[in-house]
Amino acid sequence: MEKLIEDYSQDYALLREAVEGLSEEELRFQPGPDKWSIHQIVIHVTDDEILSTHRLRKVLAEDEPLLLSFDQEAWTD
C-alpha cells in the first residue's frame, strides 16, 4: 500500500515533466476531431483529481454517499 501511495504522489511531477517545454501550439494540437489535445488531457486530469478527492471524502465521511457520474466530454468543451 505504501508503494502505491508513493507512486501516486509522484504523478504530478511526472506530468509536469512530460509537458515542460512544449509550445502552446503543441499543447493545443488535436490529432483528430474526436481526439483530445495535451492541454485538454492535463485539464481533465486536474479536474478528475479534484472530483476524485471530493468523492473519496464523501465515501469516508457519509454512511450512504451518493456518487454521481460526470460527462468528461462536456468538461473538455
For each residue, the residues with C-beta under 8 A, 3 or more apart:
1: 4 5
2: 5 6
3: 6 7
4: 1 7 8
5: 1 2 8 9
6: 2 3 9 10
7: 3 4 10 11
8: 4 5 11
9: 5 6 12
10: 6 7 13 14
11: 7 8 14 15
12: 9 15 16
13: 10 16 17
14: 10 11 17 18
15: 11 12 18 19 42 45
16: 12 13 19 20
17: 13 14 20
18: 14 15
19: 15 16 22 27 38 42
20: 16 17
21:
22: 19 26 27 38
23: 26 27
24: 27 28
25: 28 29
26: 22 23 29 38
27: 19 22 23 24 37 38 39 42
28: 24 25 37 38 39
29: 25 26 37 38
30: 33 35 36 37 40
31: 35
32: 35
33: 30
34:
35: 30 31 32
36: 30 40 41 44 76
37: 27 28 29 30 40 41
38: 19 22 26 27 28 29 41 42
39: 27 28 42 43
40: 30 36 37 43 44 76
41: 36 37 38 44 45
42: 15 19 27 38 39 45 46
43: 39 40 46 47 75 76
44: 36 40 41 47 48 72 75 76
45: 15 41 42 48 49
46: 42 43 49 50
47: 43 44 50 51 75
48: 44 45 51 52 72
49: 45 46 52 53
50: 46 47 53 54
51: 47 48 54 55 70
52: 48 49 55 56
53: 49 50 56 57
54: 50 51 57 58
55: 51 52 58 59 65 67
56: 52 53 59 60
57: 53 54 60 61
58: 54 55 61 62 65 66 67
59: 55 56 62 65 67
60: 56 57
61: 57 58 65
62: 58 59 65
63:
64:
65: 55 58 59 61 62
66: 58
67: 55 58 59
68:
69:
70: 51 74 75
71: 74 75
72: 44 48 75 76
73: 76 77
74: 70 71 77
75: 43 44 47 70 71 72
76: 36 40 43 44 72 73
77: 73 74
